[in-house]
Amino acid sequence: AYMGMGVHTMWLALDDLTHDMGPLEYARGSHLWTTTEAAQIPNLYAKDPRYVLRAAAKNCRSKVDLVPVIVQRGGGSIHNGLTYHGSDANRADRVRRGLGIHFVARDGLPDAP
């Protein structure tokens, strides 16, 4: 996902996370990618939810380097809206819960859903 200018997200893990749970992932350096068009937010049920991420990287002549957020319950992360992020399917036999809070500056330019 890509949220747009002026958006910041705090994400908090409500469960201990492991790689097989499909944790939150960031595309390293994607907040620095320049785009010529507004990003399209992928459909959560799309066949290929990483299409937009790969297309943006290709447009910027960058490679996708996904960094998983593996934290214990109560851990988390903060990112800005220019950072491509998402998660893979949970393949574990445990639930994966988290809390995301979005902050938008008064003059922010979030992308429409």
N, C-alpha and C positions, 0 to 999 in steps of 0.2 A: 504494500500500500504506500501511497504518497499522499501527504496531507496538505501541503502547500505552505506558502510563506506566512510567518508569524504564528505558527502552531507549534506548541511544545507538548510532549506527552510524557507523563510519569506512569510507569508500568510497575506493578507490585505483584510478585508471585505469592499465591495463596497456598501453594503446595510445593514440596521439594521437587525440583525438575531434573530429569535425565534426558539424554539424547533421544531415546526411543519415544519420548512423550511429545515430540514435535514442538520444542520450545520456541519462543520468540527468536527471530534471526534478524540481523541487520546486514545490509550490503555495505561492506567496508568502503568508506570514502564517497558513498553515493550523495552525501549532502553537498559535495563539491561539484557534482556533475552539472554541466550546463545543458539546458534543454531549449529547443526552439519552439516547442508547442507545449500547451498545458498537458500535464500527465493525465492519463486515464486511470481511474481507480478500477482495478479488476473486480469482476464479479466473484464473490466468495464461493460460488458454486461452479465456476468456470472449469472446463476440462484442464486447462493449463494456467493456474493462477500466477505463475511466474513469467508469463509472456511479456507483460508490461515492463517488468524488471529487466529482462534480457534485451528488450527493444531499446530501453533507455540507455543501457550500458553500451549497446552497439552504436547508438546514435552519438555517444560521447567518446567512442573508441576506447572504452574501458572494459575490464573484465569483471565479472561478478565474483566476489569473494564474500561468501556468507559466513557470518560470525554468530554462533548460537549463544543465547543468554542462559547459561546453566547456573542457577542459583538455588539456594535453600529457601524454604518458606520464609517470607518477610524480606527477602532480597528483591532487587529490581533494577530498573534502569530508567534513564531519562534520554529522550532524543528529540530533535527538532523535526518539523514537518517536511523537510527536504530529504530526509533519510528514508530510503526504501526499506521496508520491514514487513515481516509476515511470519507465518509459522507453517510447518508441515503437519501432516495428519498425526494424531496421537495413536501410536501403535502399541502402547503399553496397556496393562490391565488396571491402570490407575487413572483417576481423573486428573485433568490439567486445568487449574483455575487460576485466573489472574484478574487484576483490577487495573483498568486503564483510565487515566484522567487526562483530558485534553485542556490545555490552557491556550487561549487565543488573545493576542494583543488587540487592543481597540482598533488599531489600524492594520491588523493582520489580513491576509488574503488567502483564507482557506479555500481549497478546491471544493466545488459542489459535489455531493455524493451521487 
